[in-house]
């Protein structure tokens, strides 16, 4: 009975603390967001300790001590070793204090008020000793940003801990140090870079996208409100119209999945008299980082006519959204119309937040000595530690707006698993995973998915989709996917059809299912990296790393967009992140060529990626060599049973002149195909139809010729 009473006492204490975290934590975070400063959260660690200490002192007994140890969720001996490393002398009461603090910590890590500030990495409350101001000052990798307020509070004895650095846009803080110099000569100090808050910019852009949809037809709500205001006296009516328009702009799309909140000071509107006529004047501002400090910058001041009709009233509200977007970061060129792009004051492509302005050689290709296309290594002016903090900042801040159904899209490739690992460092419990199973995945990938889901307790979070049409069905009626997405010289490519039916449409259907169930996807995290392709690089520069997607009906976040490939693997080694063994199946130059130079030995010819093993977009970059070396059954199934050898051979042979307009030219001496034969009028008596060549020359011969001379058949 006593044990039950003590257990209830502990549970009541934890429940009270959680209630306070939710109520007071929300209040605190609202203030921090408005001020752009999270100094108040630096008191949370000591505050939690104080509350636990007060509870222990008022209720301590041997029974309480034993009950706390029984409820402690981790390895008690490991906790005691941490205590010994910090406490000179400690008692059972000290152990009870640390153990109960850790019990409370584990419960708080389920709540967004806590994990969006301190994450969920720490096992014990004692692990937060690293946030001590003196320790933090000596650990710049972990604490690249230490706010002056935290140091001042320590100097006055008010607090001795700092706030996490990843509560801020780290790249924006370090933008002046990270920018790449154009010349090696010493330059004069230029004006410090101002970086607009990426989430506030995303909020402005989201409103623009959504209001453009509203503009397509008359909106009844606006008509009703305008009619109500028509009964007011003229001056009062003008004030109400302006107040309603500004309120609508602020609040209609102020939460995920369709938008984000704006700061209250971003739009300032008033009425002025110009030439005996009243007009509206609206000042647009944006908050950001400059010279490591939070500050504001004016974007534009625009004068508007006062609406006189319902149509003008709706147009006025929509024009606010258009003007702010245009003046802030521009408008894109309108396709098929003579409307040029407008840059705006702070175009996304120059933003510090995506880090690409601090990188070079992104998606730059060159040729090796054999003429093979190879990609240069992306060079970054920032370290992995800084990139980690930036990624964690994007995840933490976005999770403040996505508290019920954040989703990570995962292929379980190395990029996806890196984002998943980063996400779990912040939030281990409150998210779901969508895996678009193509049904043509590598067998090792399916095995790895099961293993990692078991190891990380993800089984109850995993949602799998399947294609609306299988790859083999698409291949049968549309052919092989040789051309990249976006290559529309002959209409939409097979690759686009593949990706749509195998990945995108199933995902869109899942998104609609979330919505129909009343639980929309509030945010979507992806492993997209800019250095994967020029298209992804341009996407990052256009949309930045946080943006509202109309097609995905949600906020999208790309936390590792600025990671180089080398950085991803450095991260994997640093945290010992498990990965799919497919990545270890590398093709070297000696696997492809009979004679290799000394500098080519053990040089990577082809490094695999996770995806559909049937995809042939990289057929000319060593993929078939990889498939033949490591997956011979898959390779021969494609080449022979599915006729890929023939389908690769015929267009290549046509280019070489071996086949001319469905005519096969044979060598007149030994009747053997040769790469060096050329079609001539004189040899038409020795030609064969496609049917005849299939009888005379086997798929094995074709396959051998293709792999012997890939430059002639695969590029």
Buried (B, 14 or more C-beta within 10 A) or exposed (E): EEEEEBBEBBEEBBEEBBEBBBEEBEEBBEEBBEEBBBBBBBBBBBBBBEBBBEBBEEBBEEBBBBBBBEBBEEEEEEBBEBBEEEEEEBEEEBBBBBBBBBBBBBBBBBBBBBBBBBBBEBBBBBBBBEBBBEBBBEBEEBBBBBBEBBBEBBEEEEBBBBBBBBBBBBBBBBBBEBBEEEEEEEEEEEEEBBBBBBBBBBBBBBBBBBBBEBBEEEBEEBBEBBEEBEEEEEEEBBBBBBEBBBEBBBEBBBEBBBBBBBBEEBBBBEBEEEEEEBBBBBBBBBBBBBEBEBEBBEBBEBEBEBBEEBEBBBBBBBBBBBBBBBBBBBBEEEEEEEEEEBEBBBBBBBBBBBBBBBBEBBBEEEEEEBEBEBBEEBBBBBEBBBBBBBBBBBBBBBBBBBBEBBBBBBBBBBBBBBBBBBBBBBBBEBBBBBBBBBEBBBEBBEEBBEEBBEEBEBEEBBEEBEBBBBBEEBBEEBEBBBBEBEBEEEEBBBBBBBBBBBBBBBBBEBBEBBBEEEEBBBBBBBBBBBBBBBEBBEBBBEBBBBBBBEEBBBBBBBBBBBBBBBBBBBBBEEEEBEBBEBBEBBBBBBBBEEEBEEEBEEEEBBBBBBBBBBBBBBBBBBBBBBBBBBBEEBBBBBBBEBBBBBBBBBEBBBEBBBBBEEBBBBBEEEEEBBBEBEBEEEBEEEBBEEEEBBEEBEBEBBBEBBBEEBEBBBE
